[in-house]
Amino acid sequence: MTGTFVRLKLSVIRNGLRQSTGRTVGWIAGTLVALLYALGVGAGLVVLHGNDYAPVAAIGAGTLLAVAWAAMPLFVFGGDDTLDPTRLAMLPLRPRPLIRALLVSSLVGVGPLLTVLVATGAAVAVAHGAGSVAVAVVAVPLVVVLCVALSRAVAAANTRLLTSRRGRDLALLSGVLVAVGAQLVNLGANALASGKGLERLEGVTSVLRWLPPAAALDAVRAAGTGAYGLAVVQLLWTAVVLAAVLVWWHRSLDRLMTRPDSSTLQASGPARVRTRTRSLFPEGRVGTVMERQFRYAWRDPRTKAAWATALAVGLLLPVVSAVQHGSVYSACWAAGLLGLQMYNQFGMDGSAFWTVAATISSRADAYAELRARALAIAVVAVPYVAVVTVGAALLLHRLDAAPETLGLSFALLGALIATGAWASVRFPYSMPRENRFGSSAAPGQGSLVWLSLVGGAGTGTVLTLPVLALLIWLHVADHHGALWLVLPLGCVYGALLAAAGVRSAAPRMQGRLPEILSAVSK
């Protein structure tokens, strides 16, 4: 069975590359870049051989390998059919031989090769003497097998989640998580590049050295110092953890292969009756539309991904700027990204926009619809921007600059809501139902996307210039005691802009309902 699974894995790779020339070129280019990166990391670890901080770097590399392999199934599950064990459920296979075959076949590929390169570099960095070399011969394969087994166990344990609607939502949000993780890695790299970067990690590595697979790499260091007993204990501890992971994997496979899921079982017990609770939103059309918008944000994967991106990046950029000793005004990113949620308000509705259009018979209805959508954004954006701005000011020890930054942020938020309402009516476009990379609109509507977002964001920035000019003048004229006035003036100015933009867009919306429906239904 093991040989058959290895041949199947090679066939899957070969047939995948035969689908198109572009895919083959992309795979080769990606593999070369990954190999060069792994070789660079491994060579960097080898260069640290004999350095006092070599054990810190080796343990950190082992820990990052385990985290990367454990998180990988959550991002690539939908794109790699070999991670789904339920595809083998109809075959007469026992769990133990299946685990052995899957484990060996999983060791075939680019990922395990990269892991071997990094783990070998980490082992060389801390190796001293023949004893540590002998331990490294055992430690490096143990690290690779543990990482691969951990990845498979995580995939098997979360198969039903990752194939459900929540799993598809997670796939949509994976881009946000990758962006956040990239920024965190960037911060870590900057910290390590400083003079005392590795020194700061010494306290952490005293704990991480006992967490497999880093424990196996630390066993190489222990053997080099003559602590052979400690090295044996760390290797045995890593082997015990590997056995526990295999048992977890076995139980997950047994549950997937032999037990029915909830989709095949009838609901047991008395049916639950939902009672409508008192709504927190105002009565009338405004409250109904606001509640609908929040339900879309919670249930629709595309809307959820858009909100999550705005909230995460809007928080991440000020934090990164604060850590890197930037400006407190970087908190305006939160207002800008949340204000952009007002753009293309009807694109997420798609062809279902006809249910909205059918209920709009007057300018008052159109105004209530746009006003409710703007209020739904403001309910989230206003407190969120306040928290992010104050937090960035505290991190930078510039709490005195919080009022002026808040005033500028609220003015920007109001300007973007105003221009977003107008752009949603004048330049609507449809959103793809699938999360296709590089595709944010139907074919032929790409220019509308750029015209709406870039033009609207530029106009919103221009509308914010009066508040920005007041802020600059108060600084230049040395009227620092009056800077707090930017906060109330910015709030009032932003609210007036938002109200004017929504009110001016309402008549155009009533007259363009057929055109909007046609544009968002493509």
N, C-alpha and C positions, 0 to 999 in steps of 0.2 A: 504493500500500500504506500509506503514512504516513497519509493522510487516513482510510482505512478503520480503522486501528488507533486513531486519535484518536476516531472515532465509536464504536468498540467500547468504549473506556474510558469515554466519557460514558454509554453505554448501561448498562455495568456499575454505575456509580455511581447512575444513575437507577433501575434495576431493584432494586438493593439497598435503596434508600430506600422503595420501594413495598411491601416485604415486610410491614412493620407500622408502625403509628403510633409505637410506642415507639422503634423503631429510627430513624425519621426525627427524632423529637424529640431522641434521644440524639446523633445525628450533628450536628444543628444546634447543640445546646448545646456539644458538644465542639469543634466548629469555631469557635464564637464565643469560647470560653475560650482556645483555642490562638491565635486571631488577636489577642485582647487581650494575651496574654502576649508574642507576637512583637512587637506594636506597642510594648509597654512596654520590651522589650529594645532594640528599635531606637531608641526615643526616648531611652532612657538612654545609648546610645552617641552619639547626636547631641548630647546635652547635654555630653558630654565633649569636644566640638570645641574645640580650642585648649588643652586640658589637657595637661600633660606626660606623663600616663599614658594618653592616648588610644590611642597605638600598641599598648600592652600589652593594653588591653581589646579592640581590634580583632583583633589576632592571636589572642588567646584565644577570641574568638567564632568566628573562622574554623576554628580547630582543633576546637572542640566541634561545629561543624556537620559536619565530616568524620567525626568519631567517631560521632556520632549516626546519620548516614546509613549508615555501614558496619555498625553494629550492628543497625540496624532489621530487616533480613531475618531475623536469627536469632530475633526475637521475634514478628514478625507474618507469617511465611511461611505457617503453617498457616491463618491467617485471611484471607489475601489471595491468591486464585487467580491474579491477574494476575502474581504474582512467579514462578510456576512455568512455565518455558519449555517443559517437556516436553509440555504440553498442545497445543503447536503442532507436535509432531514428525511428525504424519501429513500436514501440509500441505506442498505443494511450494514451500518458501520457502528462499531462499539466505541465508546468515548476514549478509552486509553489508546488504542491504535490510531484513532483519529487525531488525538492530541499530538502523538509522536509524529505523525505524517505532516500535520499542519505546522508544527514547530520547525521541523527540518526544512520544509518548503519555504517557510517564512524567512529562513536564513539566506535564501537566494534572492538577491536584489541589491539595489544601490544603497538603501538605508543601512542594512547590516554592514556593508563595506565601509561606509562612512563612520559607523560606530567603532569598527575595528581600528580604523586609522586614529581616531581621537583617543580611544582607550589605550592603544599602544603608545601614543605620545605621552599620555599621562603616566603610564607605567614606567617608561624610560626616564621621565623627569624625576622620579623618586627612587629609582633603582640604584643600589650600591652593592656590588659584590655578587658572587655566584648564587648565594642563597636567595637574594631578592629576585634574580633573574629566573630561578626555578619557580618561585612563587608567582611571578608575572606570567609565566607560561600557563598557569592554571587560572590566574585572576582575569586576564583579558577575555578568554572564551566565556568565563562565568559571567562577566559583565554583559557581554553581547547576548548570551542566551537569556539572562534575566530581563534585559530590556525588551527583547522580542516577545518573550512569554508574557511580560506585563502588558504590552500593547495588545496582544491577542486576548488576554483575560479581560481587559477593560472593554474591548470590542464585543466580546461574547456577553458580558454582564449587562451591557447597555444596548444590545441589538434591538430589542423591542422599543426602547425609547427613541433610538436613532432612526428607526423606520416609521415612526409615528409623526403626527403633525407637529408635536413639540420638537422632534428631532429635525424636521425641516426648518422650523423656526431657528433652531440652534445653528443650522448650516447657513442661514441668512445672516445670523449675527456673528458668524465666525470671522468675517472681515473686520468687524469692530474689535473683536478680541485680538486678532492678529495685529491691528494697528496699535492697540493699547500695549500689547506685549512688545512690539517693536520699539515703542517709546521707552518702556521700562528697560529693555535691553540697552537702548541708547544711553539712558541715564547711568546704568551700571557700567557700561564701557567707559563713559566719561569719568566716573568715580575711580575705576581701576587705572585709568590713564594718569591720574594725579600721582603725586609723589608718594602718598601713603595709602594708595588704593588697596593693595593686597594686605597691608597691615590691618586695615579695618575689618577684614574678613576672618582674621585669626580666631576671634571669639566664636564666630558662627561655625567655623569648620571643626571646632572641638566637639560639636554636637553632630554635624553632618558626617564625620568620619565613621560613625556607627550606623549610618543609614545606608543599606545596600542600594545600588552597587558601589557607592563610594567606599564602603568598608573593604571591598576586595582590593581596590586600588591602594588604600591605606595599608593593607597587609603587605604590599610590596615595600613600602617605606619601613614598616616595622621589621621586616626581615633584613633590610639593609642596615638597621641599627643593632642587630643581634637579638631582637625580641621575637624569637621564633614562636614562642608560646602565644603571644598576642596575635601574630600573623595567622597561626592555625585557627585561633578562635574567630578571627574576623572572616576567614574563608569559610569556616563551618557555619557561621551566622548568615553569611550570604547564601550558602547552599540551603539552609533552613528556610530562608525567605523565598528562595526559588521554589522549593517544594510546596510552600504555602500558596504561592501564586498558581502553581500547577493544579493544586487541589481546588482552588477557587475557580480556575478555568474549567476543570472537570465538572464541577457542580453546575456551573452556568450552562455548559453544553448539554448536560443531562436534562436540565430544566427546559432548555430550548427544544431538544429533540423528542422529549417524551411527554411533556405536559402541555395541555391546550392553553392558549392565551385568552384574554377576555373577549376577543372578537368571536370566538366559537362557543362561548357560554351564554346562556340566557340569563338575563338579570334576575337575581334572586331577591326575595323579600318584597315587601310592599313598595309600590311606586312612590317616589317622593314628589310631593306637590310643591311647586314653587309659588311662593306668595310675593307679590310685588311690594317692596318696601317703599317707604317714603323717599322720594327723590331729593338729592341734595342740590339739584339744579332748579333754576327759576321756572315758573309755569309758562306755558305757551311754546311757540315754535323755537325760541332761543334756547330754552332748557332742553327741549327734545333733541335739537341738533347738537348741542354740546355733549349730551349723553351718548349720542350716536358716534361722535368723533372719538370719544374716549374708548368706546367699545371697539371701534376699528383699530385704535392704537394698541389695544390689548390682544385682539384676536387675529387681525390681518398680518401675515408675516412681513409684507413689504412695508406697511405703515410702521410696524414694530421696529423693523430694521432702521428705517429713517429716523425715528425718534431716538432709538438707542445710539445711533451714530452721532446725532447732534448732542445728546446729553453726555456721552462718553468723551468725545473729542473736545466739546466745550469745557469740560472739566480738566481734561488731560493737558491741553495746551497751556492754560495758566499755571498749572502745577509744575509742568516742565520748565516754564519760564521762571517761576519762583525758585526752583531748585538750582537753576543755572544763573541765578541773580539777574533776572531780566527786569522788565518794567511791569508795574502794577496795571498798566493800561492793557496788557494782554488779556485781562479778564473780559474785555469787550468781545472776545471770540465767542463766549457763551451766548451773549445777546445776538450776535450775528448769525450763528448757526441755528439757533432756535427761531429767529425771525425768518430765516429762509424756509422754514416749514410752512409758511403761509403761501409759498409759491406753488402753482399747479395744484390747487386744492381739489379740483374735480378730476384730475388724472387718476387718483387712487380709486375713485368710484367706478371708473370704466363705463361699460354699457349700462350699469345699474344707475347711472346718473339720470336716466329717464324718470325714475321714481321721484327724484328731487325736482326735475323740471316740470313734472305733471302737477306739482303742488304750488308752483310759483305762478300767480296770476296778476300780481301787481308789484310796484316798486317796493312797497312795504314788505312783501314776502321775500323779495330778493335781498333787501337790506337786512332783514332778520336772519336770513341764511348766512350771509357773509359776516354779519356781526357775531353770530354764534360761533362760527369757525375761528374768527379772530380771538374771541374771548377764551375759547378752549386752549389756544396757544398761550395766551397771556396768563391764564390761571397757573400754568406750569412754568412759564418763562420768568415771570416777575420774581417769585421767591427763589427760583433756581439761580438766576443771575445775581440776586442779592447775596445768596450764600457763597457762590463762587467768588464774587468780588471781595467780600469781606475776608474770606479764607485766603485769597491771594495776598491781600493787604497785610494780613497777620503773618503769613509766611515770609513776606519781604520786610516785615517790621515797618510798614508804611500805612498804619491804620489811619493816619491823618489824611491820606489820599483817597480813602474809601468813598467819601461823599461825592467828590468830583468825578471819580470813575463810575460810580453808580449813575449819576446824572447823565454822563455821556452814553453809558450802556443803555439806559432806558430810552434816551432819544433815538439811538440807533435801532432799538427794537421796534419802537413806534414807526419809524420811517420804513423799515423793512415790511412790517405788517401792512402799511399803507400801499407801498408799491407792489407787495405780493398779492393783495386783493385785486389791484388793477391788472397785474400780469396774468393772474389766474383766469380773468374774464377775457382778456384780449389775446393771450397767447397760450391757450390750453393744449395739452398733448397727452397722449395715452401712455400708460406705464406697462411694461411687459409683465405678464403673469408669472414668468419664471425668472429666477435670479441669474440672468445670463451676464457674464463678465463683459464689461464695456458697452452694454446696451441699457439705455435709460429711457428709450422712447421707441415707438414704432418706426419702421423704415420710412424715410422721407420727412421725419419730424425732428431730426437732429438739430437743424438750425433753430427751431423753436425753443429747444432746450437752452441753447447758448444765448439766444436773444432774451429769453425770459429771465434766466438766472444772472447772467453777466450784466445785461442792461439794467435789470431791476436792482441788483445789488449796487451797481454804480450810482444809479439814481438815488437809492436810499442813503448811500454815503454822502452824496452831495446835499441831500436834505438835512443831514446831521451837521453840516458845516457851521450854521449859526451857533450851536452850542459849543462846538469845537473852537470856533473863533473866540467866543467869550472866555473859554477856559484858557486859551493861549494868552489872551490879553491880560487876564488877571495875574498870570504868572509873570509876564513881561513887565507889567506895571507895578509889580511887587505888592499886589493887593492879596496876599495869601490869607488874610483873615476873612476875606469875602468868598473864598473858594467853595464854602459850603452851600452858597446860593446856587451852584450848578446842579445840585441834587433836586431841589423843588422845581427849578426852571426846566431841567431836563425831563422830569416826570410829566409836567404839564405840557411841554412841547411835544414829547413823544405821544401822549394820549391824544392831543389835538390832531397830530399828523395821522395817527391810526384811524381816528373817527372820520376825518375828512376823506382819507383814501377809501375807506369802506363805503361811505355815503356816496362818493362820486362814482364808484364802480357798480353800485346797485342798479342804476338805470340801464347801463350798458349790459349788465348781466341779463336783465329781463328781455332786452331786444336781441340777444345773441344766444339764447337757449338752444336752438337747433344747431347752430354752428359749434357750440361747445360740446353737445352730445355727439355730433359727428366726429369731432377731433379726438375725444377721449375714448371712442368706441373702436378705433382702428386696431 
